[in-house]
Amino acid sequence: MPEYKLAPTALPQLPKALTGIDGLDEITEGGLPLGRPTLVCGSAGCGKTLLGIEFLVRGIIDYNEPGVLMTFEETADELAANVTSLGFDLKAMQADKKLRVDHVHIDRSEIEETGEYDLEGLFIRLGYAIDSIGAKRVMLDTIEALFSGFPNEAVLRSEIRRLFRWLKDKGVTTIITAERGEGTLTRQGLEEYVSDCVILLDNRVIDQITTRRLRIVKYRGTTHGTNEYPYLITEEGFSVLPITSLKLEHTVSNEIISSGVPGLDEMFTRRGWYKGSSILITGTAGTAKTTLAASFALEACRRGERCLYFAFEESPAQLIRNMRTVGLDLQPFVDQGALIIEASRPTLNGLERHLVTVHKLIKEHEPQTVVIDPISNLVSVGSLSEVRSMLTRLIDFLKVSNITALFTALVSARDGRMEMTEEGVSSLVDTWISVRDLEGIGERNRGLSILKARGMAHSNQVREFLVTDNGIQLLDVVIGPMGIITGASRLTQRMQEQAQLVAQQHELSRRDRELERKRRVLEATIENLRTEFESVEEELRQVNNEEHARHEALSSKRHTMGHSLTTNTPATPDPQHSA
Amino acid sequence: MMDMREAPTDAATPPDGDTWELRLYVAGHTTKSVTALANLKRYCEQYLAGRYTLDVIDLLQHPQLAEGDQILAIPTLVRKVPEPIRKIIGDLSNEEKVLVGLDIRTRGDH
């Protein structure tokens, strides 16, 4: 529970004594009036005695303030036995001289009234009990029992006034319990006027579900919460739940975490959600809300965070089995203790009890991530306004604790309120994702869109997604002539595209073949030409050779003739020319 | 403790052998306490002479004794014996009621 500081003022504040009771110190802004009497009234079974005893016990344990319990109805042994279940060991405290229990037994049949008297004996007893252990806290339970014991009401009334005065003078912080009267806060209509603080406990049954409520009727000299606050009596004692935290002042994180679905992260400009934010996934039945939630939980566990998963529809075993079929294996993290699945039927408890269970488990496990699947089921145990106030408190609590929270909610598609949440929590959450059926001709497809995301831009597209063996996969956007195309139309579109592709490939290969043919024709032509050229070349070379030979012969003859003329030597047979 | 124990002395022994064990709780010397003590002494001497013991306990001096006899009102006269225990509160000015409360009157002594 967060502590709310009092606003500093120039004037000194009324000193208060912290009760140590969950939530009560918040709505009283610091506890009960220190050294003054507080009246706790209510009808039978409200927990008046328990509130008082817890006040004493917490005082002893948490603040080291000894206490005196003066009981007019139950004996010390009975009281000790009654609160054992809450883990309060009154006997040990008595042995340690931290607590003194004085059982005042009044039996009218034993008492004869014979003249003037006062209740000095009570004052002396109480004074002795207080002084013997140095008590700072006192509880009187219940003072009205005096009225049944003593016939003289006038004396009693003046003595009770004197008692309140005396308690103030004694400087002990006191809780006095009283039964509620008809039309008045107490039967005698007296104590509420002489108390400095009056707390009213109320127990009412609406639609077979009991809700206990606490209200501070008066508190002299200080401001206080004036609403009715639900409270619970749990295994750990009294617990008051302020409807809303008084201020919006929680710290925020700039860190981004993944949703566990890569395609979904891409739809946000910062690729994920802010850590510590709250996310709402709404959708009609069968739109994979739980799968999205499980993906997120799994991703959180993979990051090394601890995740608390509240399942209001499925048992842990069923959830794990179902998620395994879509490739989300939660079991290892459950075994490690990173994932805690808390499954219960919403109707098991009243709303307040659920809230306390959530608080308790969060305190116990200290998770960084919480999933509640679904919140809409809680409507079955409370009215809409109650659910809204409960969720407000829950979301507040989670935000203050800086826990990332994911809620799923079932919305009805029929009443045309697709984009409204019945619980009206949509204004409380930071990110709101809507999943829905995109119903086309003869088929349903799942579509996902982001309705809001505080603090970052996001895609405006409705993205079709599939639940595959490997979790959720967002499909690429296919835009057809009529907008975004899904399902069978998407397939048709794809087939058309493929046919076009095949045709194009055919065309391409045909051209290739054509080219080849042309090349071959040209090559053949080139060969022909080369052959022709070769024969021409051959012929030319032949001619050339002959020409050359002739030229040679001619020149040789000329030489021979020239020689014979100049030297005049006898002619010898020339082998070269004789042939 | 104003221990004003008065042993049975001069009076004759009671016819049935009963003795009255009485305890008067007061808180200081208030008017009511003084009146109560004076009244009680008078009744005892008158009706129970020699058949009673009386402890007067001042709770201002012995506050721890208040719890034992479940004392709330002051003054309170407790008849420990004969059984059952009876408590008579107030300054004992109503003689009739005191005598009935102490079971003196019903015995038909007077």
Interface residues (C-beta under 8 A of the other chain):
Chain A: D102 V104 H105 I106 E110 I111 E112 E113 T114 G115 E116 Y117 D118 L119 E120 G121 L122 I124 R125 G127 Y128 S132 L146 G149 F150
Chain B: Y25 A27 K32 T35 A36 L59 L60 P63 Q64 A66 E67 Q70 I71 L72 A73 I74 P75 T76 P84 I85 R86 K87 I88 I89 G90 D91 L92 S93 N94 K97 V98 V100 G101
